């Protein structure tokens, strides 16, 4: 990448230091720049560099932050929205990341969060919005709740890895989306019949258009126009290249605009997606319930693995006990012996043999005379 010589930018670490010295979060800086928080995070990590007018504005903002005196940072407690929508996911991710940073921050803190507290904070900020996003992907309320619960259960099982992830909310969101869009749900008896559609006619029409899109197009549309991610972040989360993600987004928007012309404006589409997601009463389970379910599932699979291993060891021991100790060659098939005359069938009797047979038949008692009993 090339950098404009007229507006040089400081190194990525210096950009982050200037923002933190001014007591600005990534979400606040993104709001001032008119971009998403993920874009600001990419700028500060050095993965991407702004261009054009955004480069000028970002360089000027960093210069102003460098000229201002440092203000001691005061941690602010983010407010939980009463009705979370898809537009609130960015703020929720930033808040969860700030809470998780207290757990993994190498500098000692006065009251570090325990793993359970950090998980509960992440779940409280992200789960309500994720349930609504999963509903936009599936059109099923129960499946949306189940997808989010399974995602957070997997996150709790792999919490050491999730806690140090740069974007834990994105990690959970990717797992929830993959589970919600799994094609194996169609074989489950409980999901063979459709659920009742939304009561509003316009919401039903929009949901029908979303469900008619291919899963990859639907996911790209929800991430970009619903959640508000940038195109590179959307492409990375959908495991596609940036041009492929852009093509999916354009085709999805064209399909929506063809069937619903009033939603041809991306701003209007974003608002309608938020309204549709907030129209349904979708409640997520409590964090302790999710953690308990994750632990029970882990215990079940651990016991199943132990039982399978024990059965395998038993079968191996039985085979070794009953197996023959020496080699017994099989009985070879019979071989034809040469030189032995074949057995001949009995032929006609000679005159002597015929005379003898007649004599024997005329006798009253056959056998030698000494054996014939005498009358007393």
Secondary structure per residue as TSV (DSSP state, phi and psi in degrees):
chain	resnum	aa	ss	phi	psi
A	1	X	-	360.0	145.3
A	2	X	-	-106.1	148.1
A	3	X	-	-114.5	138.5
A	4	X	-	-67.2	126.9
A	5	X	T	-67.7	-22.2
A	6	X	T	-74.0	-26.3
A	7	X	S	-132.2	75.0
A	8	X	-	-71.1	145.8
A	9	X	-	-107.5	146.4
A	10	X	-	-69.2	169.4
A	11	X	-	-60.3	161.0
A	12	X	H	-57.9	-41.1
A	13	X	H	-64.9	-35.3
A	14	X	H	-69.1	-34.7
A	15	X	H	-62.3	-43.8
A	16	X	H	-66.8	-39.4
A	17	X	H	-63.5	-40.5
A	18	X	H	-64.3	-39.3
A	19	X	H	-67.0	-43.0
A	20	X	H	-69.3	-32.7
A	21	X	H	-66.4	-28.7
A	22	X	T	-88.3	7.7
A	23	X	T	58.7	41.9
A	24	X	-	-113.3	135.4
A	25	X	-	-84.4	167.5
A	26	X	H	-62.8	-35.7
A	27	X	H	-66.4	-39.9
A	28	X	H	-67.3	-42.2
A	29	X	H	-66.1	-36.6
A	30	X	H	-64.5	-38.4
A	31	X	H	-64.9	-37.3
A	32	X	H	-71.2	-30.2
A	33	X	H	-89.8	-12.9
A	34	X	T	76.0	29.8
A	35	X	S	-128.8	179.6
A	36	X	-	-85.8	163.3
A	37	X	H	-65.4	-32.8
A	38	X	H	-65.6	-32.5
A	39	X	H	-67.4	-41.7
A	40	X	H	-63.7	-40.6
A	41	X	H	-63.7	-37.4
A	42	X	H	-66.9	-37.2
A	43	X	H	-64.2	-41.7
A	44	X	H	-75.7	-23.7
A	45	X	H	-87.7	-9.4
A	46	X	T	85.0	6.9
A	47	X	S	-72.4	-36.8
A	48	X	-	-133.1	162.7
A	49	X	-	-131.7	132.1
A	50	X	-	-63.8	158.7
A	51	X	-	-133.0	159.6
A	52	X	T	64.8	-134.1
A	53	X	H	-66.6	-31.8
A	54	X	H	-68.0	-33.1
A	55	X	H	-63.5	-44.6
A	56	X	H	-62.5	-44.8
A	57	X	H	-67.2	-39.7
A	58	X	H	-68.1	-40.5
A	59	X	H	-65.7	-39.7
A	60	X	H	-66.1	-40.0
A	61	X	H	-65.6	-41.2
A	62	X	H	-65.9	-35.6
A	63	X	H	-64.9	-39.7
A	64	X	H	-65.8	-39.7
A	65	X	H	-66.5	-34.9
A	66	X	H	-69.6	-31.4
A	67	X	H	-77.8	-25.5
A	68	X	S	-75.1	147.9
A	69	X	-	-69.1	148.9
A	70	X	-	-67.0	136.5
A	71	X	-	-111.7	132.4
A	72	X	-	-60.3	134.9
A	73	X	-	-75.4	130.2
A	74	X	-	-115.9	114.8
A	75	X	-	-66.8	127.1
A	76	X	-	-99.6	142.1
A	77	X	-	-91.9	114.9
A	78	X	-	-69.8	143.8
A	79	X	-	-82.9	140.2
A	80	X	-	-86.7	123.6
A	81	X	-	-67.8	141.7
A	82	X	S	-68.6	-38.8
A	83	X	S	-123.1	88.0
A	84	X	-	-64.3	137.7
A	85	X	-	-122.2	177.7
A	86	X	G	-66.7	-25.1
A	87	X	G	-74.0	-13.1
A	88	X	G	-93.6	3.7
A	89	X	H	-68.2	-37.8
A	90	X	H	-61.9	-46.2
A	91	X	H	-65.5	-37.6
A	92	X	H	-64.8	-40.7
A	93	X	H	-63.8	-41.4
A	94	X	H	-64.2	-42.3
A	95	X	H	-65.3	-43.4
A	96	X	H	-64.2	-39.0
A	97	X	H	-64.3	-38.8
A	98	X	H	-66.5	-38.5
A	99	X	H	-68.3	-39.3
A	100	X	H	-69.9	-27.0
A	101	X	H	-65.3	-27.4
A	102	X	H	-67.8	-24.0
A	103	X	H	-81.4	-40.2
A	104	X	H	-102.7	6.0
A	105	X	-	-68.0	127.3
A	106	X	S	-66.7	-22.4
A	107	X	S	-78.3	141.4
A	108	X	-	-66.4	140.1
A	109	X	-	-114.4	159.3
A	110	X	S	-67.9	-44.5
A	111	X	S	-138.0	81.2
A	112	X	-	-67.1	150.1
A	113	X	-	-77.0	144.2
A	114	X	-	-77.9	162.3
A	115	X	H	-56.5	-39.0
A	116	X	H	-66.4	-40.3
A	117	X	H	-66.6	-41.0
A	118	X	H	-65.3	-40.3
A	119	X	H	-64.3	-43.4
A	120	X	H	-63.3	-36.4
A	121	X	H	-66.4	-43.8
A	122	X	H	-62.5	-41.4
A	123	X	H	-67.8	-41.3
A	124	X	H	-64.3	-34.3
A	125	X	H	-84.2	-32.0
A	126	X	H	-103.3	-31.3
A	127	X	H	-61.8	-46.2
A	128	X	H	-58.7	-43.7
A	129	X	H	-70.1	-36.0
A	130	X	H	-66.6	-34.3
A	131	X	H	-63.1	-40.2
A	132	X	H	-70.1	-36.6
A	133	X	H	-65.5	-42.1
A	134	X	H	-64.3	-30.7
A	135	X	H	-67.2	-36.9
A	136	X	H	-65.6	-30.3
A	137	X	H	-79.5	-33.3
A	138	X	H	-112.2	-28.2
A	139	X	S	73.1	12.1
A	140	X	-	-123.5	127.0
A	141	X	H	-71.4	-46.1
A	142	X	H	-67.0	-39.8
A	143	X	H	-66.2	-34.7
A	144	X	H	-63.8	-45.5
A	145	X	H	-65.0	-41.4
A	146	X	H	-64.5	-38.1
A	147	X	H	-63.2	-44.0
A	148	X	H	-68.3	-40.5
A	149	X	H	-63.8	-43.4
A	150	X	H	-64.4	-37.8
A	151	X	H	-63.6	-44.4
A	152	X	H	-73.1	-29.9
A	153	X	H	-64.0	-41.7
A	154	X	H	-66.7	-36.0
A	155	X	H	-65.2	-37.3
A	156	X	H	-70.2	-35.8
A	157	X	H	-66.3	-30.7
A	158	X	T	-113.7	37.6
A	159	X	H	-61.6	-38.4
A	160	X	H	-56.9	-33.4
A	161	X	H	-77.3	-40.6
A	162	X	H	-70.6	-35.0
A	163	X	H	-64.2	-30.8
A	164	X	T	-98.2	4.0
A	165	X	S	-69.8	140.3
A	166	X	T	-61.5	-28.1
A	167	X	T	-135.5	81.3
A	168	X	H	-63.9	-33.4
A	169	X	H	-64.1	-40.0
A	170	X	H	-66.1	-35.3
A	171	X	H	-61.6	-47.9
A	172	X	H	-67.9	-38.5
A	173	X	H	-62.9	-41.1
A	174	X	H	-64.0	-40.8
A	175	X	H	-66.9	-41.7
A	176	X	H	-64.8	-40.8
A	177	X	H	-64.2	-42.9
A	178	X	H	-62.2	-40.7
A	179	X	H	-69.9	-40.5
A	180	X	H	-66.0	-35.6
A	181	X	T	-94.5	12.1
A	182	X	-	-65.3	131.8
A	183	X	G	-72.4	-9.5
A	184	X	G	-76.2	-12.6
A	185	X	G	-65.8	-23.8
A	186	X	G	-66.9	-19.7
A	187	X	G	-90.2	-4.6
A	188	X	S	-82.0	134.5
A	189	X	G	-60.5	-35.2
A	190	X	G	-72.4	-16.5
A	191	X	G	-110.9	14.8
A	192	X	S	-80.1	-24.0
A	193	X	S	-106.1	140.1
A	194	X	-	-70.5	152.9
A	195	X	-	-86.9	163.1
A	196	X	-	-59.8	134.2
A	197	X	-	-73.8	170.3
A	198	X	-	-60.4	154.1
A	199	X	S	-72.2	-35.1
A	200	X	S	-76.3	136.5
A	201	X	H	-65.5	-40.5
A	202	X	H	-66.7	-36.7
A	203	X	H	-66.5	-39.0
A	204	X	H	-63.3	-41.8
A	205	X	H	-63.8	-44.2
A	206	X	H	-65.5	-41.1
A	207	X	H	-66.0	-37.9
A	208	X	H	-63.3	-38.6
A	209	X	H	-66.0	-41.5
A	210	X	H	-64.0	-44.2
A	211	X	H	-71.0	-20.5
A	212	X	H	-77.9	-16.8
A	213	X	S	-74.5	152.6
A	214	X	-	-60.7	150.4
A	215	X	H	-55.0	-40.8
A	216	X	H	-66.7	-39.5
A	217	X	H	-67.0	-41.4
A	218	X	H	-63.3	-42.1
A	219	X	H	-65.8	-41.5
A	220	X	H	-63.6	-41.8
A	221	X	H	-64.8	-42.6
A	222	X	I	-66.5	-40.1
A	223	X	I	-68.1	-42.3
A	224	X	I	-82.4	-53.0
A	225	X	I	-88.8	-21.1
A	226	X	I	-94.3	-56.8
A	227	X	I	-77.4	-35.7
A	228	X	-	96.2	23.6
A	229	X	-	-73.5	157.5
A	230	X	-	-75.5	166.9
A	231	X	H	-64.8	-42.6
A	232	X	H	-62.3	-40.2
A	233	X	H	-67.0	-38.8
A	234	X	H	-63.2	-42.4
A	235	X	H	-64.4	-40.1
A	236	X	H	-66.6	-39.6
A	237	X	H	-73.4	-30.4
A	238	X	T	-89.6	4.1
A	239	X	T	57.1	49.2
A	240	X	-	-137.5	163.7
A	241	X	-	-74.2	162.4
A	242	X	H	-62.9	-43.5
A	243	X	H	-61.9	-37.4
A	244	X	H	-66.3	-40.9
A	245	X	H	-64.9	-38.9
A	246	X	H	-64.2	-40.4
A	247	X	H	-65.3	-41.0
A	248	X	H	-62.2	-41.7
A	249	X	H	-64.2	-44.2
A	250	X	H	-63.8	-43.3
A	251	X	H	-65.6	-38.8
A	252	X	H	-65.4	-42.8
A	253	X	H	-64.5	-39.0
A	254	X	H	-63.9	-40.0
A	255	X	H	-65.7	-41.6
A	256	X	H	-65.8	-42.7
A	257	X	H	-68.0	-29.8
A	258	X	H	-67.6	-41.8
A	259	X	H	-88.3	-28.1
A	260	X	-	-131.3	86.5
A	261	X	G	-60.8	-26.9
A	262	X	G	-68.8	-11.7
A	263	X	G	-104.7	23.3
A	264	X	-	-70.3	-24.7
A	265	X	S	-80.5	126.0
A	266	X	H	-59.3	-33.7
A	267	X	H	-65.3	-42.0
A	268	X	H	-66.8	-39.0
A	269	X	H	-63.3	-41.1
A	270	X	H	-61.0	-43.5
A	271	X	H	-66.1	-40.9
A	272	X	H	-68.4	-35.8
A	273	X	H	-63.8	-40.5
A	274	X	H	-65.1	-39.7
A	275	X	H	-66.6	-43.0
A	276	X	H	-63.1	-40.5
A	277	X	H	-68.7	-30.3
A	278	X	H	-89.7	-9.8
A	279	X	H	-72.5	-31.0
A	280	X	S	-88.5	145.3
A	281	X	-	-85.6	92.4
A	282	X	-	-115.5	115.7
A	283	X	-	-116.9	135.1
A	284	X	-	-89.9	159.0
A	285	X	-	-70.5	166.2
A	286	X	-	-72.5	149.9
A	287	X	H	-56.9	-42.6
A	288	X	H	-60.8	-34.0
A	289	X	H	-65.0	-41.0
A	290	X	H	-67.1	-43.1
A	291	X	H	-64.7	-40.2
A	292	X	H	-63.8	-41.5
A	293	X	H	-63.7	-37.8
A	294	X	H	-64.4	-42.0
A	295	X	H	-68.2	-38.6
A	296	X	H	-65.4	-40.7
A	297	X	H	-64.5	-39.9
A	298	X	H	-64.9	-41.0
A	299	X	H	-64.5	-40.3
A	300	X	H	-61.3	-48.4
A	301	X	H	-69.6	-29.6
A	302	X	H	-67.4	-44.5
A	303	X	H	-66.4	-38.0
A	304	X	H	-63.2	-40.4
A	305	X	H	-66.0	-38.5
A	306	X	H	-66.0	-43.0
A	307	X	H	-64.4	-41.8
A	308	X	H	-64.2	-40.5
A	309	X	H	-65.0	-40.9
A	310	X	H	-65.1	-41.1
A	311	X	H	-64.0	-38.9
A	312	X	H	-65.6	-40.4
A	313	X	H	-66.5	-40.5
A	314	X	H	-63.7	-43.0
A	315	X	H	-63.9	-38.3
A	316	X	H	-66.3	-40.9
A	317	X	H	-66.6	-40.6
A	318	X	H	-64.2	-40.2
A	319	X	H	-63.9	-42.2
A	320	X	H	-67.2	-31.7
A	321	X	H	-74.5	-37.8
A	322	X	H	-94.3	-3.3
A	323	X	S	-73.5	146.2
A	324	X	-	-64.2	147.6
A	325	X	S	-91.3	-16.8
A	326	X	S	-138.4	166.5
A	327	X	-	-85.5	129.4
A	328	X	-	-114.2	109.7
A	329	X	-	-67.9	147.2
A	330	X	-	-70.7	155.6
A	331	X	-	-69.3	123.7
A	332	X	-	-71.5	152.0
A	333	X	-	-67.7	155.0
A	334	X	-	-64.9	145.0
A	335	X	-	-111.5	148.0
A	336	X	-	-80.3	125.1
A	337	X	-	-92.8	130.1
A	338	X	S	-93.8	152.9
A	339	X	S	94.9	-9.7
A	340	X	-	-92.1	126.4
A	341	X	-	-67.1	144.0
A	342	X	-	-70.3	154.4
A	343	X	-	-70.9	129.4
A	344	X	-	-95.3	146.1
A	345	X	-	-77.7	152.0
A	346	X	-	-62.1	132.3
A	347	X	-	-98.1	-168.0
A	348	X	-	-70.2	148.1
A	349	X	-	-75.9	147.2
A	350	X	-	-80.7	173.9
A	351	X	H	-63.9	-35.9
A	352	X	H	-66.7	-42.7
A	353	X	H	-67.1	-34.8
A	354	X	H	-67.9	-40.4
A	355	X	H	-63.5	-41.5
A	356	X	H	-64.9	-42.4
A	357	X	H	-63.8	-39.2
A	358	X	H	-65.0	-40.6
A	359	X	H	-63.0	-42.0
A	360	X	H	-66.9	-34.0
A	361	X	H	-74.1	-27.7
A	362	X	H	-77.1	-24.3
A	363	X	S	-66.4	141.4
A	364	X	S	-71.0	-42.3
A	365	X	S	-123.0	126.1
A	366	X	-	-81.5	154.6
A	367	X	S	106.9	174.0
A	368	X	-	-64.2	156.3
A	369	X	G	-69.4	-30.5
A	370	X	G	-67.2	-14.7
A	371	X	G	-99.4	-1.3
A	372	X	S	-82.8	124.5
A	373	X	-	-69.4	145.9
A	374	X	-	-102.7	150.2
A	375	X	-	-77.6	136.0
A	376	X	-	-91.1	360.0
